[in-house]
Amino acid sequence: MKKKSVLICLTVACICLAACGKKDTGNTQTTETTEAATVTTPETETAEAGTEEASTEEESSVQLDNGESAQYQVNIDMKDASQDITNKDGAVMVKVTESFPEVTIDGSAAAADNINDYYATEKKNFEALIEETKGSAEEDYDQRSAEEQKNWNGYEMSTQYSVARADDQCISIVNDGFDYTGGAHPNSYRSAATFDTASGERLSFEDIFTDVDKAKEFITDYLLTEMKDEKYKGQFFEDYEKDVPSILDDNTWYLSKDGFMVICNEYNVSPHSSGIMEFTIPYADFPLLSDSYKPVVK
């Protein structure tokens, strides 16, 4: 088992800080910042064996320092549990890339517990999906000829997280994942969750909008306008406009350092070739968003 710790410390004046992480569907993590970053990578190695699984565990730590005036100091460890799931003969059935956040908050331990409970449930659900996928892969594998089994590459699953914002107001964590069970390409998805830093409760539309219905109408109109931009020409299905209101749901938004983010997944209004899209509504342009969760600027 290999353990890799990546510590990224950011110091920004006052309370407003957002740490933005982007990850691909592999095992690497890239954290982008506008400040200098210190990275340390001590490694230790041990041996671990199993009859069905060979796993690698990696830990990445993102520590967010909001300055001396911050009420809370947030640290988020990305616990990686990537593994190859094999059958009784040792053939790889499912290649799993998996990491989940573990949060600590100096000054709000109970809030951290609430967030960690949320991701413990997410992890449990993902592991149940792994078992289901393994069963399907074994059935697929067993139905193939000996020659086809020689060329078998297995199914693939991935779920990984990155931090989009963490300050005294809120913590936003984005999930990128995909699954591949054969066919032309993997099925990719993105979702997100935003939490109140003080309580650790996941925020809802009722928490962040001053008027939910009007805010949803505002977002739909904003997206329709943005999608008419020349840069999106040819990216959407015909008559996509009628489906734009359905893009926004509980899992397709988050609060970043720049504004209210809307995630547009593949096949909502566009084909796989267009990829996952994100649209930013700047805080200054969104009058129906509560000031309580806008970054504090001094």
N, C-alpha and C positions, 0 to 999 in steps of 0.2 A: 504494500500500500504506500503510495507516494503522497506526501502532504506538502502543499505549496502555499505559502502565506504571502499575500500581496497586500501591503499596507499603504494606503494612499491618504495623505493628510492634506487637507485644504484649509487655509485660514483666510477668511474674508471679513472685512469690517462690518460691524453691526450684525443684524439678525439674518439678512437675506443671503442664503446660499443655496445653490442647487447643484448637486453632483449628478452628472448625466453619464450613464454607462451604456455602451452599445456592445452587443454580443452577437456573434454569428451562431449558426447552428452546430458548430463544432465545439471543441473543448477549450477554446481560448476566450479570454475576456479582455476587452479594451475599455478603459475608463478615460473619458475625454474631459479635460478641464481647461480653464483659461489661466490657471495658476501653476506654479512649479509643483511637481509631485515627487515624493520620495518613495521609492519602491525597494523593498527588501524581499529576497526569495530564498530563505533557508529551506533546505530539503532534508528529509529523513526517509529512509526506505526500509520496509519490512516485507515479509513474505506472507501471503494469505492465499489459501486454496479452498476450493469448494467443488462439489460434484456437478453443480449446475451453473454456477456463476463465477466469473472472474471479474472483480470490481476494482476500480481505482477511485480513491477518495481524495479530493482536492479542495482546499479552502482558500477563498479570496476574501480579504477583509477591506472594507471601505469605511474609513473613519471620517466623519464630517464635523469639522470644527467651525462653528459659526461665530467665533470671536468671543471676547470677554463679556459682551453684553447679552449673549445668548442664554436663555433659560435652560435649554436642554442640549446635551451633546449626544449625537446619534452615531452608533457604530453598527454596520450591517455586514455580517459574514455570509459569504456565498458557499454553502456546503455542497460540494460536488460528490455525487455518488454514481458516476457513469460506470457502466458494466456491460458485459456481453452475457446474454442469457442463452444457455446451451441446452441441447436435449441429452438424453442418456448416453448417446454415442459421442458427445463432445462437439457436435456441429452447432454453430452459432445460429440460434433461432431469431433473436432480437438484439440489435445493437442499441443500447440505451445511453443517451447523453442527458444527464439529470443533475440539476442543482437547485437548491432552495435557500431562500434567505433566512438568516437568524439575526434578530434585531436586539440590540441593547440600547437603552436610553438612560443616560445619567440624569437623574432628576425625575424620572417617570418610569420606574420599573414595572408598575402594573400595566401601563400602556404597552410596553414591550411584550409583556406576557400575552396581551390580547392579540397583538399582531402575529406573534409566534404561533398562537393557537390557530389562527386563521390559516397560516401556511402549513401547519401540521395536518390540517384537514385536506388542504390541496395536495400535499404529498401522499397522503393515504389514498386519495382518489386516483392519483396518477399511477401509483403502484398497483391498484386494482386493474387499471387499464393495461398495464404491462402484462399482468397475468392473462388477461383476456386475449391480448395480442399474441402472446406466446402460444396459447392454445391454437389460435388460427394459423400461426406459422408452422407449428408441428403438423397440423392436418395438411397444409399445403405441401410441406416437405415430403411427407410420407406418401403422397399421391404421385410424386415425381419418379421418373425412371432413375436408375443408378447413374446414368450419364448426366442427367439433368441435376442430380444431387451434387455431382462434382463441381458444377458451376453455380451452385447455390450461394448467394451472398447474404441471405437473411433479411428480415424486416428491420426497419429503423424507427426509433422514436426519440424525440428530444423535447425537453422543457428546460428553459434557462431564464434567469431573471437579471434585471439591471435596475439601478437606482436612477430615477429621473429627477427627483427633488427630495430634499430632507432638510427641514428647518424647524423653527419653533411653531409654525402654523400646521404643516402637514408633511407626510412622508408618502411619496408616490413610487411605486415599484411596478415595472413593466415585465411582462412574461412573453417570451418568444418561443414558439414550439413548432414542431412538424412531425408528421408520421409518414412513413413510406412502406406500403405493402405490395409493391409492384405497380406497374403502369408507367406512364410517360414522365411523371414528376411527383415529388412529395406534395402532401397537403400541408400548407403552412398557415399559421394563425398568430395573432398577437392579441393580448388582453392586458388589462392593467387594474390596479387597485390603489386607492388613495386613502390614507388614514389620518385622523386627527392625532397630532403628536402628543398632546396632553393626555388623551384618553385611550388611544390605540384603537378606537372604534373606526370601522370602515365608513367613509363618507358616502352619502347618497345624494341624489339630486335635491332632495328636500333640505339637506344641510348646506349646500353650496349656492343654490339659486334663490333669489328673492321672490321669484314667481316662476314655478316649474314649467307651466304650460307656455308662457311667453318666452322663456329661455329656450325651450326646445324649438319653438317656431323661429327664434332668432338664429339658432345654430343651423337649422335646415336652410334658411335663406342665405346665411353666410357660406355654407358649403356649395349651394347651387351657384352662387356668384363666383366663388373660387374655381369651381370646376369648369367654368367657361373660359378660364385663362388659356391662352394659346399653348402653354407648355403641356397642357393635358389633352391636347387634340388627339383624337384616335385612341384614347386610353380607356374609354368607357363603353358599355353596351349601348345599343340603340335604345332610346326611350328610358335611359337610366334615371331620369329625373324623378319618376314616380316612386323609385325605391330609395331615394336619398333620406327621407324621414326615418327609415328603418335602420340606418347605419348606427345611430346612437342608441346604446343600451347601457345597462349597468356595468358592463365589462369593457366598453370601447371608449373610455375617456380617462384622462388623468390630468393633474395639474403639474406643469413643468415650471422652470424658472422664467420661461418666456410667455406662457399663457395657458389657456384651456386647450387641451389636445384632444382631437377626435381621431380615432383609429378606424380606417376603412379597410377591412379585410378583403381578401380575394373572393370574388364571386358575389359580393354585395352589390356592386354596380359596375364591376370591371372583371376582366378575365385574369387567369393566372399570370399571363405574360406581363400584365401591368404591375404585378407585385402588390405588397401591402403598402398602403398610402397613409400618411398622417397629415392632418390639417391643424394649423395653429391659429387660434383666435387670441390675439394679444389682450392682456388684461385691460389695457387702456381702451380697447374697442368693445369690451363686453360689460355693459352697464348692469346687466341682470345677475352678475356674479357677486356673491357676498364679499365684502372687503375683508372678512375674517380670514379668508384663505388666499388672499393675494400676498405675494412677497412684500415684506416691509422694506421700503427704500428710504435711506437716510442720506 
